[in-house]
């Protein structure tokens, strides 16, 4: 039996679960994050949150804004800012496509999750449009109907 290297498997660091309820996804992207050493160590300790984060296009680059990475406890004087803007590494063609969609359609780039991939921190992004209140109600109704049918069929086993 061959043991898989811990760094080769991708594992989720944190997830923005509210995004699925608030947005309708149009397209998905993955990109790397430019991080400092203390940020990576803090992420390994479970100190990252992207619930209030979003991605923005500025000066030909994509930036992750509002993501919270807690300070690393053993950093000493070389500490990072908790909510600083972090650069997202994407291909130029992807950046151009995203920038065009955001400018033309009024779409938003929402981070869905941070995850490890081969020892590097990656971010999963979704090009999305905000849902209207009516759409959110439909989502709630559909979820409730699925729950009730699961309960009914669970009792029949």
N, C-alpha and C positions, 0 to 999 in steps of 0.2 A: 504494500500500500504506500503510495507516494503522498507525502504531506504537502499541501498547498502552502506556498509562501503567504504570510499574513498580508504583505503589501500588494500582492497580485489581485486579491479579491476586492471588489468595490463594496464599501459599507457606508450607510447613510450616517452623517454626522448630525444634521438637524433638518427639519422639514417645515415648510410653510403650508400647513394643512388648511388654513382659512382661504388660501388663494383659489382653491377649487370651487368654493362656494361663492366668492365675490367676482370671479372672472370667467369668461368664456375663452378657452385657449384656441389659438389659430395655428401656431407653429411652435416647435420645440428646438432648443439649442443647448449645447454643452460647451463650457469654456473653463479654462484654468483661471486661478486667482493668483495675483502677485501679493505675497504675504511676507511679513518679517518673521524672524525666528521665534520671537516670543509669542506671536500670534499662532503659529503652528503648534507650539507646545501647549498653549491654552486650549486650542481646539482639541488636541489629544486628551486633555483633561475634561472635555465636555462643556467648554465655556463659550459656545457660539449659538446665536439666535438670529434668524432672518425674518421674523414675523412682520416687522415694520419696514423691511428693506425693499428697494426697487433698483432697477438698472437704468442708466441714462447714457445717451450719446453726447460726447463733448470733445471738441478738437480732434475729431477723427478716431476716437477711442471709446470703448465702452467702460463704464464705471459702475461698481456696486456701491450704492449709497444707503446709509442707514443700517447696515448690518452691525450687530453687536458682537464683539469678541472680547470676552472678559480679560482683565489684566492677568498676566502670569505671576503667580505668587513668588517665584524664586528668581525674578528677573533683575532685581537690584535697581540701579539707576536707569538702565536702558529699557524703559517701558514704552509700550505702544499706546496710541490713542484708541479708545474703545470703539468709537463710531466713525472712524476716518473713512474716506472714500478709497476703495480698493479697485485696482485695474483688473478688468476681465480680459483674458486672452482669447480672441476669436480670429478666424481668418478674415481677411479684408473683404472678401465677397459677402460673407455673412454679416459683417458690420454694415456694409453698404445696403444690403437687403433690409436689415432691421431699421436702419436710419430712415430709409425710404418709407417703410410701412408706418413708422411712428409719425413721420411728418405728414404723409399723405392721408392715412386712414385714422389718425388719432389713437393708435393702439398704444399699449403700455407693455414694457418688458418687465415681467415679474419673476423673481427668483423662486423656484419651487423647492429646491433642497441643496444642501452642501453634502458632498460625499468624497470618500477616498477612492482614488483609482491609481494603482501602482505607486503608492507612497506620496501622491500629490493630491492637493485639495482642489476639487472641481465644483462648479456650480451648474445646476440644471436650470435653464431659463425658459420661459414661455412667453411668446408674443401673444398678447391677449387684449380683449376688450372688456370693459366693465359690464357686469350683468345689471339689468334693470330690476326693480323690486318685484315685478311680476314674474320674471324668470327665476328669481330666488325662491318665490312661493312655489313655483312648479317643481323646483328641485326638492324642496321640503316635502311636498305631496308625494313625489315619486319615491323618495327615501322611506317615508312612512308606509307606503303601500308594499314596498319590498320587505320591510321588517315584519309587517303583519302576515304576509304570505310565508315567510321563513318560519314564523312562530307556528302557523297552522301545520306546515309540513313537518316541522320538528316533532310535534306531538303525535304524528302518525307512524313513527318508526317503531 
